[in-house]
């Protein structure tokens, strides 16, 4: 109903703003389409602000939503994206400003498709299918490579030509399947499953040339992604060009930017490997030669030492010491023998000098009585007693005449005379 007003009774601005707010509240939630021209996401804030514009009418509206609503499409929405917003109009009476409170945001056309893919990507990543620790390493030199690609496609030609140019002996198990369309997912899955069960296939390459997002959709199928994740054979994804990233790229054991890159990553280059072998061989040779040269220098240094350069020198020195000690001992022994001989001569001379025989040699005689006692005193001899005289030349018998008047001299003369007589 129209509110009564007149020039005499005009409505205040606040009343008019309140009335507009009441009319807008009765409008209820609506679906609005437009293009995002401004996006404001403040860190830590629970509300996101968007400016939605109608390009044809050049009209803009402010849209607010909770962060939980915006996070559902945050990875696919940016400034310039076309979206459909389910929102309730709100009137801010204080400023007289109309805005929309969004409860759901959807992307239009391709944007909606990308949003669904992004949701699937987050869900599969949450299950750990994209984790790096579950990816299998590729064999260094595969004997047989499984190839899933379109028949007669440029991707097939790039993989085969580049792989055989790098390693002519490589073999391929090729499965030509549709790589787009309604049957692509099923046929690609069958080919991957068959090659995974093949006993001679060492690695599987899924290759396709570039295309639109819709053309590459089969390689983001959830069933195909889970099949590749469960495969026991390493899988290489070579889909499209560098900017293209279907979900198969994230779950594959290796992502190649192009089919040509896949051939280079899967098969080693025989020329490069031979060059590496030559480099390693030269490096090993240099190392061995350096080691031998170092050891030779060490050995030469040891051999140059006196103990090894002239080992007999030590023996010669010891021999000279032995000879010197021997000569010294010989001189010492001779000196000791000479000294002992001299002592013995002196002792012998003293013995001879002190010997009774030496006394006899000087003309003395020893008188003995018949009983063998030595006469030391004339009083021991009676006149006419027979005695035995012993001189240096022998012995003889004498007869004592009696004591001499002149003492020892008379006796000596008598003995001498008696001795002479006895000798006669």
Secondary structure, 3 states (H helix, E strand, C coil): CCCCCCCCCCCCHHHHHHHHHHHHHCCCEEEEEEEEEEEECCCCCCEEEEEEEECCCCEEEEEEEEHHHHHCCCCCCCCCCEEEEEEEEEEECCCCEEEEEEEEEEECCHHHHHHHHHHHHHHHHHCCCCCHHHCCCCCCCCCEEEEEECCCCHHHHHHHHHHHHHCCCCEEEEEECCCCCCCHHHHHHHHHHHHHHCCCCCEEEEEECCCCCCCCHHHHCHHHHHHHHHCCCEEEEEECCCCCCCHHHHHCCEECCCHHHHHHHHCCCHHHHHHHHHHHHHHHHHHHHHHHHHHHHHHHHHHCCHHHHCCHHHHHHHHHHHHHHHHHHHHHHHHHHHHHHHHHHHHHHHHHHHCHHHHHHCCCCEEECCCCCECCCHHHCCCCCEEEEEECCEEEEEECCCCCCCCHHHHHHHHHHHHHHHHC
